[in-house]
């Protein structure tokens, strides 16, 4: 069983009644364990793919297996292994928080005497135990998002799909949610597929990444390998003293000065910031702090899925 992929998608296509082709012969393998990033711009086909995996849509062609179980041939068995957290809140807003979890467990044949301790553990870990008797409609947006995660985990799925799980959630809550998900991954060996527009989350959490664009998989590789192909990176230098003259440096790709206290330096592979520091030092200007203008994955992502370039051409433009 350990050699069986958590998710295997083969030749998956979906064409809607209006003729729109949302997925085009997609092949994708998600190995067991760890976090897997599934990224793409709006309209790329991610929601359609998740809808097919969740049995909300039927594919036009293709096959989906979850831990070796054919989803179309044996949906009830395959879904025992699957938990999904969709973007939209889709629970009964008038049902009590704890009851939502116990009801969900009942769909999988789990009796209340078993689901109650599990529900308490999940609600406690997600900071919702004191809200267990509240109606779901009384929760804040962030609490509702955590309730969705708890509900998806109540039957201990081996594969969890998180579709924009931190959308609209503040930074502190996002961090605590990811700490919990890392714990679930580590302690219960749950494979997690993540879609997110917060690309720094994907970069920090995920070992592998697939990028879907115009219904096709453009990239499917290790995160480390993809980031290693970034050819240009921009750094922002925050200065301790105002810079009142223009830097003239020909040893880096580009230097811009948005204001007197900020310098942006764009480097290609092999170029160094030392010459910039040297000139600032000659001007007796100290650098207070330095940061990336955008995280590395975001820079790559924008090159790969440039909406003004067709998918295959964007690969060429990105040098991949």
N, C-alpha and C positions, 0 to 999 in steps of 0.2 A: 504493500500500500504506500510505502514511503516514496516509491519511484513514480507513482501516479501523479500527474499534474493536478493542482487544486482546480484549475479551470482550463479546458481545452476547447478552442473555437476553431472550426474548420470550414472554409469556403462559405462563410456566413454572408448572406445578402438579404436586404430588405428594401422592397420597392412598394410604396404606398399606392392607394387606389388612384391618386391624381398623377401617377407616373414618376413622382420624385423618388430617386434612388438614394436612400439614407446610408446604406452599407453596401460595399462592393467587394464581394469575395474576400472577406476578412479572415485571416488566420492569426491566432493568438494563443500562446501558451503561458500560463501563470504557474510557476513552480510553487510547491508547498513552502510555507514558512515566510516570514518577513512581510514587508510592505511593498506593494507594487503600485506605481503611479500610472494612471490612464488619463492622459491630458489631451486637450484639443480645444480649438476656439469654439464659440457658440455655433451650433449648426453642423458640427463636425461628424455627429453620429453617436456620441457617447450615450445620450439618453435613450436612443433606439436600442443600442447594444445592451444597456442595463435593463431596459424593458423586456427584451427577449430573454435574458438570463433570469429575470424575475417572473417569467411566464405571462407578462402583461400583453406581449405581442408574439405573434408567430412569425418565424423567419420565412422569407420567400424561398431561400435555399440554405443548405448548410446544416451543421451539426454542433451541438453544445453538450459537453460532458462536464460534470462536476464530481471530482474525485472518482472518475471512471464510470459514473452513472449517466446514461444518456437522458438528457433533460426532456426530450420530446417523447421518448419511449416510456420512461419511468419518472414522470414529473413529481409524484408524491414522495418517492424515495430520494431523488436528487435534491429536492428542496429541504430535506431533513439536514443536509450539510450546509445550507445557505442561509445567511442573514443579510438583509438589505436595509440601509438607511437612506430613503429617498430625499430629494430636496424639499418636497412639500410635506407639511404635517398632515398625516392621513389617519389619525386615530379619532376616536369618539371624544369630542371636546367636553361632553357632559359626564363622562365616565371617570371614576376615581383613578388616581395615578397607579396605585398598587394593583387595582383590578385590571387595568389595561395589560399589565405584564402577565397576570395569572390567566386572563382570557386568551392571550396570545399563546401561552404555553399549552393551553387546552387544545388548540388547533393541531399541535404536534403530539397529542396523546399523553401529555405530562400531567399527572394528577396534582391537585392543589397542595397536597402534603409535601410534594417534592418542589413545586414551583414557588411556594411561599418563601422558603429559606433562600432560594436562588434570587428571587425578587428583592428580598431584603439586602442581600449582599450587593447586588447591582445598584440599587437605589442609594445605599449608603456610600458606595464608592463614587457615585456620580453626584453626591450632595443633594439627594432628593428624598431621603428617608423621612425627614420631618414634614414633607409635603405629600406623604403617601395617601392620606385621606382627602386631599384636595381634589376638586375636579380639574381635569387637564386644562380647561379654559382659563383657570385662575393662575396658571404658571406664566412666567415671563418667557420671552422668545428663546433665551438661552437655556432655560429649564426645559422647555418643550423639545429643544434639540437634543438635550441629554436624555430625555425620556424616550425619544426615538431610538437612540443607541441602546438603551437598556432593553427596550422591547425586542430589538433585533438580536440581542445576545441571550435572551431568556432560555432558548432551547440549546445553547452551547454549540452554535454552528462552527464548522471547521473552516468555512470561507465567509468573510464579511466584506460586503461592498458598501463603501461610504461615499455617497454622492453629494459633494459640497457640504460636508458635515459642520463646518465652522462658518458658513455664510452668515454674516450679520452678528457674529459672536465677538465679544471684546477680547483683547489680547490676553488678559489674565485667564479667562475661561478657556480660550483656545489652548493655552499651554497646559492647563490641568486636564483637559480632555485628551490631549495627545499623550500625556504621561500615563493616563488610564489605559489608552489603547495600546501603548507599548507594553504595559503590564499584562494585558490580555494576550497579546501576541507572544510574550515571553513565557507566561505561566500556563496558558492553555493551548499554545502552539497554533493559534488562529491565524490563517493567511488573510491579509487585509489588502483589498484593492481600493485605492483612493483616487477620486477625482476632486480637483480643487482649482480655484483661481488664485489661491495664495501659493505661488510657486515656491516660496521659501520653505513652506511646509513639505512639499514634495521632495525638494532637494535634501532637506535634513533627515527625512524619515525613510525614504524609499531606496531600496537597493537596485531595483530595475524600473524601467520606464518604457511605456509605449505612447507614441503620439499619433492621434487619429486626426486626419484632415480630409475634408470632402469625402467622407465615407471609406477612406482607405488608411491602413497602417503605414505611416511614413517612416517611423523610427521604432525599433524594438530592441533595446540593448540594456546593458548595465549603466546605472546612473554615472558611475565613476568614469566609464568609457566615454559617454556622451559629453560630460563636462570637460574631459580632457581635450575635446576637439574645438573648444572655444578659442578662436583666433584673436579676438579683440576684447579688451576689458577696460571699463572706465572707472577711475578712482576720483573721489571728491576729497580735496584737502581743505579743512577749515583752518584759517590762519589766525594767529594770536594778535597780529598787527595788520593794519590796512596795507594793501598792495596798490600803490598809486601809479605804477607803470606796467606796461605790457611785457610779459615774459617772452623772450625770443629763444626758443629751444628747438633745434632741428634733429634731436636724437630720439624723439618720440613721435608717434603718429599725429597727435593733435593736443594742443593746450588751449583751453578757453577760460575766461575769467567772468563768471556771471555777475560778481560784485567785488568790492574791494577786499572782502574777507573770505572769498571762496575761489579756488582754482580747481578746474576739472581737467584731468589728464587721461587721454585715451592711449592705451598701449597695445601694440601687437606682440605676438609671441617673440620672446628674445629681447624685448626692450625693457629698460630699467627706469625706475623712478629716481635713481640717484642724481641724475643731471638736474632734475627739477629741484630736489632738495639742496643741491650745491648752489644753484643760482639764488634760491630763497635765502640760504645761509649768507651768501655774499651781500645780500640786501638787508641782512640783520632781521629777517622775518622768520619767526618760529611757526611750526605747524602744530596747532592745538590738537587736532584729531584727523583721522583718515578713515574713509569707508568706501565700499563699493557703491556706485550710483544705482545699480540694479543688481539683484542677485544673479549669479552666473546662469542658472537655469532660465531665468526670465529673459536674459539677453539672447540665449540660444533659441528659446521658444519663439520670440518675436521674429527672428530671422527665418525660422523653419515654416511658420504659418502666416507669413506676410499676406494679407488678404488681397493685395494688388497683384500677386504673382500666383500662377497656377502651382499646384502642389509639387510636381516634379521639378519645375523651374526653381522653386524656393529651396529645394534641396541643393541645387547647383549653386545658387546664390550664397547659401550658407557654407559651401565648401565641403558638403557631406556626400 
